[in-house]
Amino acid sequence: MNDKTNKIINETELFTKYKSSYISAFIDLSIHTFLMSSLMYSLWYFRNSLFSILIIPLFSLLNLRTFIVFHDCGHNSYTPSKTLNYLISNLLGILVFTPLCWSWHHRNHHLTNGNKTNEMKHQYNETVPDSLQDYKQYNRLTQISYKIIRNPYIFFLFYPIYYFGIKQRSDLLRYRLFNKYPFPQSTSRIIFEMMLSNISVLCFIYYLYKYEIILHYIIIMIIFGFIIFSIFHNQHTYNPSYVIENEKWSQRDSGILGSSFIQIPYFLKYFFMGIEYHHIHHINSKIPGYNLQKYHEEVVSKSNMFDNVVKLSMKDCYNNLWLVLYDEDKKRYITFKEADEEIRNNKDN
């Protein structure tokens, strides 16, 4: 038997060791700000040059990291100070067109991931809202329309535009006004944060227009949106799946069984900022992204706690984009092809 099997990991000590610090956050943010400023200047300087073709995808990846820093601030994990996290997230949210109150909606994701009967009635998987049983009930025209909309090349390219541009700027207020479950934020705070974000984003768009890089930035946001939604989909949509009833659900299992470990190429790790270690993030969202890899490596070296975490290669991630429905009978995610075969088999029988 492996010696590390019986070792007990003191997770409180690990958290204390790898929680955020002012020095680590300052170093990380300083490097990120320097790179972001350099790329923004380069984007303007080479705006009429073919060299911008190289800057745009690099900027898209850096915007991915910007969103992850923003996301960590929303969890109050990036720095030890809530005030600093609030200020940083409001500033970075401008670059990724996202209001800080987005973090409330994301909080619900952490509380319900994989829980199909959760009391909040939140979607247990936000990129796969329908089951095979739902799909069977649709008429043929609706099925065809759904196939078109959920085609990965269409959904992951165009849905982020709708999401960042429209959806998240109205959903939070609608949830606050019409849903009955408790909110950690008041209506006035949500309205304030949304208005602050909208005004700031409009000023930023004017800046982009004034300096003739608005089209460049639109392409950056499209690429960024495709990447981040593809990642989010793969963080929770794979087989074997973790979709269970409320009585059996736990935060820990939601991390270890319901969140993947994506095998990111080494040269891309800086841009992903540890979000590929998503199993740890769902176990304890207070660990900042810049420490997740260190946390993972120490746990793996001392115990078998993460042995059951699903690892996804880049090829797995691409193939998982076609998982669009959940089969409640077989308890697995399936493709449209598998769904149509199931329907044909049922008719033949």
C-alpha positions in Angstrom: 0.0 0.0 0.0 1.3 3.5 -0.8 2.6 5.3 2.3 0.6 8.4 1.6 -2.7 6.6 1.6 -3.1 6.7 5.4 -1.7 10.1 5.9 -4.2 12.7 7.1 -4.0 16.1 5.6 -4.6 19.0 8.0 -6.6 21.2 5.7 -6.7 24.1 8.2 -2.9 24.3 8.2 -2.8 24.0 4.4 -5.3 26.9 4.1 -3.3 29.0 6.5 -0.2 28.3 4.4 -1.7 29.0 1.0 -4.3 31.7 1.8 -3.7 35.1 0.2 -1.1 37.5 1.4 -0.5 41.2 0.7 3.0 40.5 -0.7 1.9 37.7 -3.0 -1.1 39.7 -4.2 1.0 42.8 -4.8 3.6 40.9 -6.8 1.0 39.1 -8.9 -1.1 42.2 -9.6 2.0 44.3 -10.4 3.2 41.8 -13.0 -0.3 41.5 -14.4 -0.8 45.3 -14.6 2.5 45.7 -16.3 1.7 43.1 -18.9 -1.8 44.5 -19.4 -0.5 48.0 -19.8 2.2 46.9 -22.2 -0.3 45.0 -24.4 -2.8 47.9 -24.4 -0.1 50.3 -25.5 1.1 47.8 -28.1 -2.5 47.3 -29.4 -2.8 51.0 -29.9 0.7 51.4 -31.4 0.3 48.6 -33.9 -3.4 49.1 -34.5 -2.9 49.5 -38.2 -0.2 46.9 -38.5 -0.4 43.1 -39.2 1.5 42.7 -35.9 -1.8 43.3 -34.2 -2.8 39.8 -35.3 -0.3 38.5 -32.8 -1.3 40.9 -30.1 -5.0 40.2 -30.1 -4.9 36.5 -29.1 -2.3 37.2 -26.5 -4.5 40.0 -25.1 -7.4 37.6 -25.1 -5.5 35.2 -22.9 -4.4 38.0 -20.6 -8.0 39.1 -20.3 -8.8 35.5 -19.2 -6.4 36.0 -16.4 -7.9 39.4 -15.7 -11.3 37.7 -15.3 -9.8 35.1 -12.9 -8.3 37.9 -10.7 -11.6 39.7 -10.8 -13.3 36.3 -9.9 -10.9 35.8 -7.0 -11.7 39.3 -5.7 -15.4 38.4 -5.8 -14.6 35.4 -3.5 -12.5 37.8 -1.3 -9.5 35.4 -1.8 -7.1 37.5 -3.9 -5.9 39.8 -1.0 -6.6 39.6 2.7 -8.6 42.9 2.5 -12.2 43.0 1.5 -11.8 46.7 0.6 -8.9 46.0 -1.7 -10.7 43.1 -3.3 -13.7 45.4 -3.9 -11.6 48.1 -5.5 -9.5 45.8 -7.6 -12.6 43.9 -8.9 -14.4 47.0 -9.8 -11.4 48.2 -11.9 -10.7 44.9 -13.6 -14.4 44.3 -14.2 -14.3 47.2 -16.6 -11.8 45.4 -18.8 -14.0 42.2 -19.0 -17.4 44.0 -19.1 -18.5 42.4 -15.8 -20.2 44.1 -12.8 -18.9 43.0 -9.4 -22.4 41.9 -8.4 -21.8 39.0 -10.8 -20.0 37.3 -7.9 -23.4 36.8 -6.1 -24.7 34.7 -9.0 -21.4 32.8 -9.0 -21.7 32.2 -5.3 -25.0 30.3 -6.1 -23.0 28.2 -8.5 -20.7 27.1 -5.7 -23.7 26.3 -3.5 -25.5 24.2 -6.1 -23.0 22.6 -8.6 -24.2 19.1 -9.3 -27.2 19.4 -6.9 -30.2 18.8 -9.2 -32.8 19.3 -6.4 -31.3 22.2 -4.6 -33.6 24.4 -2.6 -32.5 27.5 -4.5 -33.7 26.1 -7.7 -30.5 27.1 -9.3 -29.3 25.3 -12.4 -27.0 22.5 -11.3 -25.1 22.8 -14.5 -25.2 26.3 -16.1 -24.0 25.2 -19.6 -26.3 22.1 -19.8 -29.7 23.2 -18.6 -31.7 20.4 -20.3 -32.0 16.7 -19.8 -32.6 14.0 -22.4 -36.1 13.7 -21.0 -36.7 17.4 -21.6 -35.3 17.0 -25.2 -37.7 14.1 -25.9 -40.7 16.3 -25.0 -39.8 18.9 -27.6 -41.4 18.9 -31.0 -39.2 18.3 -34.0 -38.9 22.0 -34.9 -37.8 22.8 -31.3 -35.3 20.0 -31.4 -33.7 21.3 -34.6 -33.6 24.8 -33.3 -32.0 23.6 -30.0 -29.4 21.7 -32.0 -28.5 24.8 -33.9 -28.3 27.0 -30.8 -26.3 24.5 -28.8 -23.9 23.6 -31.6 -20.5 24.2 -29.9 -19.2 26.4 -32.7 -22.3 28.7 -32.3 -23.0 28.5 -28.6 -19.4 29.0 -27.3 -18.8 31.8 -29.9 -22.0 33.8 -29.7 -23.5 33.1 -26.3 -20.7 34.9 -24.4 -21.4 38.0 -26.4 -25.0 37.9 -25.2 -23.9 37.0 -21.7 -21.4 39.7 -21.2 -23.3 42.3 -23.2 -26.9 41.8 -22.0 -27.7 38.8 -19.8 -25.7 39.5 -16.7 -26.7 43.1 -16.7 -30.4 42.3 -16.1 -30.5 38.8 -14.5 -29.2 39.8 -11.0 -31.8 42.5 -10.6 -34.6 40.2 -11.9 -33.5 37.5 -9.4 -33.5 40.1 -6.6 -36.9 41.4 -7.4 -38.8 38.2 -8.2 -37.0 35.3 -6.5 -37.8 34.5 -2.8 -34.6 33.0 -1.6 -32.3 35.2 0.5 -29.7 37.5 -1.1 -26.4 38.6 0.5 -26.7 41.9 -1.3 -29.4 44.5 -1.1 -31.4 45.7 -4.2 -29.8 49.1 -3.9 -26.3 47.7 -3.8 -27.0 45.6 -6.9 -28.4 48.6 -8.8 -25.4 50.7 -7.7 -22.8 48.1 -8.8 -24.6 47.5 -12.1 -24.9 51.2 -12.8 -21.2 51.8 -11.8 -20.2 49.0 -14.1 -22.3 50.2 -17.0 -21.1 53.8 -16.8 -17.5 52.6 -16.5 -17.7 50.2 -19.4 -19.3 52.9 -21.6 -16.4 55.3 -20.8 -13.9 52.5 -21.6 -15.7 51.8 -24.9 -15.4 55.5 -25.7 -11.7 55.4 -24.9 -11.3 52.4 -27.2 -13.2 54.2 -30.0 -11.2 57.4 -29.5 -7.9 55.6 -29.9 -9.2 53.5 -32.8 -8.9 50.1 -31.2 -12.5 49.3 -30.5 -12.7 46.7 -33.3 -9.5 45.1 -32.0 -11.0 44.9 -28.5 -14.3 43.4 -29.7 -12.3 40.6 -31.3 -10.4 40.2 -28.1 -13.6 39.9 -26.1 -15.0 37.3 -28.6 -11.9 35.1 -28.3 -11.9 35.6 -24.5 -15.5 34.7 -24.2 -15.0 31.5 -26.3 -12.1 30.5 -24.1 -13.7 31.2 -20.7 -17.0 29.5 -21.5 -15.3 26.5 -22.9 -13.3 26.2 -19.7 -16.3 26.7 -17.5 -18.2 24.0 -19.4 -15.3 21.5 -19.0 -14.9 22.3 -15.3 -18.2 20.5 -14.6 -19.4 18.7 -17.7 -17.7 15.4 -18.2 -18.3 11.7 -17.5 -18.5 10.2 -15.0 -20.8 13.0 -14.0 -21.7 14.3 -10.6 -25.4 15.1 -10.6 -27.3 14.0 -7.4 -30.2 14.9 -5.1 -29.9 17.5 -2.4 -29.9 15.0 0.4 -26.7 13.4 -0.9 -24.9 16.5 -2.1 -21.9 18.0 -0.3 -19.6 20.9 -0.9 -16.6 18.6 -0.7 -17.9 16.1 -3.2 -18.9 18.9 -5.5 -15.2 19.8 -5.6 -13.6 16.3 -5.8 -16.2 14.5 -7.9 -18.0 17.4 -9.6 -15.1 19.6 -10.6 -12.4 18.7 -13.0 -8.6 19.1 -13.1 -7.8 20.3 -16.6 -4.3 19.5 -17.9 -3.2 22.9 -19.1 0.0 23.1 -21.2 2.8 24.6 -19.2 3.2 27.6 -21.5 -0.4 28.6 -20.8 -0.4 28.2 -17.1 0.2 31.9 -16.3 -2.9 32.9 -18.2 -5.1 30.3 -16.5 -3.8 31.3 -13.0 -4.6 28.0 -11.4 -8.3 27.9 -12.4 -7.5 24.5 -14.0 -7.3 23.1 -10.4 -11.0 23.6 -10.1 -11.5 20.8 -7.7 -9.6 22.7 -5.0 -11.4 26.0 -5.8 -14.8 24.3 -5.1 -13.5 22.7 -1.9 -12.2 26.1 -0.6 -12.8 29.2 -2.7 -10.8 31.3 -0.3 -7.5 30.0 -1.7 -6.3 32.5 -4.4 -5.6 31.2 -7.9 -1.9 32.0 -7.7 -1.6 29.4 -4.9 -3.8 26.6 -6.2 -1.0 24.7 -8.0 1.2 24.7 -4.9 -1.8 23.5 -2.7 -2.5 20.7 -5.2 1.1 19.5 -5.4 1.5 19.4 -1.6 -1.7 17.4 -1.1 -0.8 15.0 -3.9 2.7 14.4 -2.4 1.2 13.6 1.0 -2.1 11.9 0.5 -4.5 10.2 -2.0 -7.2 12.8 -1.4 -7.3 13.9 -5.0 -7.1 10.4 -6.6 -10.7 10.4 -7.7 -10.6 13.9 -9.3 -11.3 13.7 -13.1 -8.3 14.8 -15.2 -9.1 16.2 -18.6 -6.6 16.6 -21.4 -7.0 19.3 -24.1 -8.5 16.6 -26.4 -11.0 15.6 -23.7 -12.0 19.3 -23.3 -12.6 19.6 -27.0 -14.7 16.4 -27.1 -16.7 17.5 -24.0 -18.0 20.6 -25.9 -20.4 18.2 -27.6 -22.0 17.1 -24.3 -25.2 19.0 -24.4 -27.8 17.0 -22.5 -28.0 15.0 -19.3 -29.4 11.5 -19.4 -31.0 11.0 -16.0 -31.5 7.2 -16.5 -27.9 6.5 -17.4 -26.6 9.3 -15.2 -24.2 10.7 -17.7 -23.9 13.7 -20.1 -24.6 12.9 -23.8 -24.3 14.4 -27.3 -27.2 15.1 -29.6 -26.1 12.1 -31.7 -26.6 9.9 -28.7 -29.9 11.5 -27.8 -31.2 10.9 -31.4 -30.1 7.3 -31.3 -31.9 6.8 -28.0 -35.1 8.2 -29.5 -34.8 6.1 -32.6 -34.2 2.9 -30.5 -37.3 3.7 -28.4 -39.4 4.1 -31.5 -38.1 0.8 -33.0 -38.9 -1.0 -29.8 
